[in-house]
Amino acid sequence: MGEVLYAAPQFGPQPRRTSRSVSTVARVLIVDADPAALAAISQALLSEGHMTTTAFDAGAALAVAERMGPFELLITDVRMTPIDGVELAETLRESDPQLQVLYVTNTHDELFGRALPLSEDDDVLEKPFSEGELVDAVASLLYWHRPRRPR
């Protein structure tokens, strides 16, 4: 098994866009093996005022969640090895059943190849997606699906 790598947490105040600001600021764990996608997703959410932490694989995500959790939202690529995004979400929900999940997939066909265990706390976003589509999907999950978690 290879070495587990993860990026440093990216917490801190960030400027908000007034045209689409989300009323619910959340702690978001983002998992994707593609460094460019990871950075783009993180930056888009930071600009909305969210606090993000990133990981390159499920093993690193589990380690980060243990140290820094809980998170309100997990954004994960569906296709990862050896643990895929669905298994990662299931594992994290064992200790945090309120975790919401935004699954990111590379192809529309993948959605029909495997049944994702979607609930009202889950959504799917197909790559490529715009920053606006990402922000809208996150806002929909955080604002419409569940009240904020008590601190």
ZISUL-V770831 format. One record per backbone hydrogen bond with DSSP energy under -1.0 kcal/mol. NH is the residue of the N-H (numbers start at 0). CO is the residue of the C=O. E is the energy in kcal/mol with one decimal. If there is no record, write none. Layout:
# ZISUL-V770831
nh,co,e
NH,CO,E
NH,CO,E
This chain:
# ZISUL-V770831
nh,co,e
9,51,-2.5
27,50,-3.2
28,72,-2.7
29,52,-2.8
30,74,-3.1
31,54,-1.8
37,33,-2.6
38,34,-2.4
39,35,-2.4
40,36,-2.6
41,37,-2.3
42,38,-2.7
43,39,-2.2
44,40,-2.0
45,41,-2.7
46,42,-2.2
48,45,-1.8
49,44,-2.2
50,25,-2.6
52,27,-2.3
54,29,-2.1
60,56,-2.1
61,57,-2.6
62,58,-1.8
63,59,-2.6
64,60,-2.7
65,61,-1.9
66,62,-1.8
67,63,-3.4
68,64,-1.9
71,26,-1.8
72,26,-1.7
73,99,-2.7
74,28,-3.0
75,101,-1.9
76,30,-1.8
77,103,-2.8
79,77,-1.1
84,77,-2.0
87,83,-2.3
88,84,-2.4
89,85,-2.3
90,86,-2.4
91,87,-2.6
92,88,-2.2
95,91,-1.2
98,95,-1.9
99,71,-2.1
100,120,-2.3
101,73,-3.0
102,122,-2.9
103,75,-2.9
104,124,-2.1
112,108,-1.1
113,109,-1.2
117,115,-2.4
121,118,-1.8
122,100,-1.6
124,102,-2.8
126,104,-3.6
133,129,-2.1
134,130,-2.8
135,131,-2.5
136,132,-2.3
137,133,-2.5
138,134,-2.7
139,135,-2.5
140,136,-2.1
141,137,-2.8
142,138,-3.0
143,139,-1.5
